[in-house]
Amino acid sequence: MSIPITFAVSLADERDRAAIYAIRHQVYAEQLKQHSESGTGLLIDPLDEVNQYIAVKCSGEIAGFVSITPPNARGYSVDKYFARSSLPFVFDHRLYEVRLLTVTDAHRGTSIALLLMYAALRYVEALGARTIVAIGRLELLQMYRRAGLEPLGRRVKSGEVTYDLMVADVRDLLDRAALFDAALSRLQRRLDWQLSVAPFRRPAACYHGGKFFQAIGDDFETLERKDTIINADVLDAWFDPAPSVVAKLAAHLPFALKTSPPTDCDGMRRAIARARGVPADCVLPGAGSSDLIFAGLRHWVTPRSRVLILDPMYGEYAHVLEKVIGARVDRLSLSRTRSYDVDPGELSAHIRRGYDWVVLVNPNSPTGRHVMRHTLERALAQAPATRWWIDETYVDFAGPGQSLETHAAASANVVICKSMSKAYALSGARTAYLCGPAGMMDELRPLCPPWSVSLPGQIAACEALKAPDYYRERWEETAVLRAELGDDLRRLGWDVVPGCANFLLCHLPPEAPAAATLAERARAHGLFVRDVANMGTAADARLLRIAVKDRRTNRAMVNILRTITARSHVTNYVDASEIANSRSMTARSSSVCSSSALTYGSIIATGERAASTGRSSSRRSASRRTPSGSRSKASIRREAKAPTAPRRDQRSTSTGDAGKLGC
Ligand SMILES: Cc1ncc(COP(=O)(O)O)c(C=O)c1O
């Protein structure tokens, strides 16, 4: 197998500069005849005192370079040719000149020119540039145009070379760089990027739920609005933290707020280790699992790593692996016809291809499906040379004994990422930990900042781990509430994936609006649900995820959803946004909308009555309810084990093999 050539991108040091001046002489004096040749064989100009050069090197030799002139008292190279007053851009502290883009003979026709232009852009952006000015050789104008530089039609002849003056807004160039995404990704795998002022990729933020804070107000001035909305777009616990957690924090709140926490979370680490039965040096706490995902994966995974992930899966992983790190990511597609279960045979076939990392969420989000511990242990045994990152944020909802933490602690290659946000109702406290081989935890520990978990967070985590009975009861109640919610949603005609966590993934029926439209309409009623179109490459537009809440809130959610989907039957004919140019229809639509101003506040008052009316029509479910109206745990367990009733069009392919899975 041929080894791909690696390019190092860095700021030129003194030795590099000597080589650059020699190449400049060869190209601009000897070949292009812009300058007369000098006896020194070097081409230097006065701006070199203030210029920076970005160099691309291949096997230690300069393969190309570009010069950057920052704002400075000497001015810019364009000052030699044009009067500033005649130019249509501002000369200020945010104007940077990029010039002398040069690729050596041996590397012409490669992607080095693209790499140099992109490196210059990332560099000046990091320094605060707003505008880039450049002069480009006439013959190369098309290339510069493609990159987003705009020729101003102001030409100048220097020696035998004609240049055109070009200018561009840095933000426009960054937007334009998206056109070169695929080429840059390919390049990234062969790069040793040493420009420390900016990472190679400009990571876009990963999309998460949490839009409900727009309704509450993220300056917290109107925090009481939290009682008027339902935040089912995030998967926070429906229950409160254990009373002992709340009592301890309440008793010591001023101290907890004003005091520096233990630097390395050592007490929290010991509390986790005790609760999980693993050595304390196999545990590494962090400020929520997102903190640990960014720290751990960015340390262990490189652009050259090959990584397998599930599809669909919690989006932060694809974001960090692909957008932030630039790793080579393959996806194991989970199909609706198999209820999004991970097929162990397919997983084995994939891991035989030899991955550096396999990253799984188990139970998975947004599907809620779970691979049983013993099944996963068999897969781990097949790939001892692969490193495994298993996110067990929702494992407590899948029943006792399902965590692989003890396995990971005793292994050389398995890391469990455990958020305490959902199962321990601590999302706001930002508490999580990694559990894995002591060697790997030791490697990462120095890279985690001190005091990463706040003192309220550390206190809450320690206290929560001392209340296992309280939490176990809540996890069991979650199963009951989830099954009730699932029943109610199915009665709306929705196809509900039988998940085992604190949320449900639903396929909306064809007559309902698309998930994004439905989520937007629900928002007008104070209900926030999650359109999951961006959580997988094949996620369809009718896929919605909804968090399980307490019974009263679940009923209110169903009532809102019933209202807006009932309206959507009408809307299919009358909604102006969906049927263009139909004025009379628009009029009917708006009258339908205004007659149903149903909000969470109004629903919560009437929700119980409305929900119980709906339910009485279902004799089958009613017979399985306990006298209090909730369903018996035994009936829920029976249902959780059973596969989804396959839809008519799925019957021949649905596996329904509940035995190999937790749900
Ligand atoms: C699978 C998974 N891991 C991690 C997180 C984030 O957890 P934390 O609050 O600890 O950052 C989420 C949040 O939704 C999640 O679904």
The ligand as an SDF file (V2000), in Angstrom:
LIG
                    3D

 16 16  0  0  0  0  0  0  0  0999 V2000
  -26.1260   10.0630   24.1360 C   0  0  0  0  0  0  0  0  0  0  0  0
  -25.8710   11.3480   24.8400 C   0  0  0  0  0  0  0  0  0  0  0  0
  -24.6650   11.5700   25.3930 N   0  0  0  0  0  0  0  0  0  0  0  0
  -24.4130   12.7190   26.0260 C   0  0  0  0  0  0  0  0  0  0  0  0
  -25.3620   13.7220   26.1270 C   0  0  0  0  0  0  0  0  0  0  0  0
  -25.0160   15.0090   26.8160 C   0  0  0  0  0  0  0  0  0  0  0  0
  -24.8910   14.7860   28.1480 O   0  0  0  0  0  0  0  0  0  0  0  0
  -24.2800   15.8820   29.1210 P   0  0  0  0  0  0  0  0  0  0  0  0
  -25.4300   16.6400   29.6750 O   0  0  0  0  0  0  0  0  0  0  0  0
  -23.5860   15.0670   30.1770 O   0  0  0  0  0  0  0  0  0  0  0  0
  -23.3170   16.7150   28.3440 O   0  0  0  0  0  0  0  0  0  0  0  0
  -26.6200   13.5430   25.5620 C   0  0  0  0  0  0  0  0  0  0  0  0
  -27.6170   14.6070   25.6200 C   0  0  0  0  0  0  0  0  0  0  0  0
  -28.6830   14.5930   25.1300 O   0  0  0  0  0  0  0  0  0  0  0  0
  -26.8800   12.3160   24.9090 C   0  0  0  0  0  0  0  0  0  0  0  0
  -28.0790   12.0890   24.3420 O   0  0  0  0  0  0  0  0  0  0  0  0
  1  2  1  0
  2  3  1  0
  2 15  2  0
  3  4  2  0
  4  5  1  0
  5  6  1  0
  5 12  2  0
  6  7  1  0
  7  8  1  0
  8  9  2  0
  8 10  1  0
  8 11  1  0
 12 13  1  0
 12 15  1  0
 13 14  2  0
 15 16  1  0
M  END
$$$$
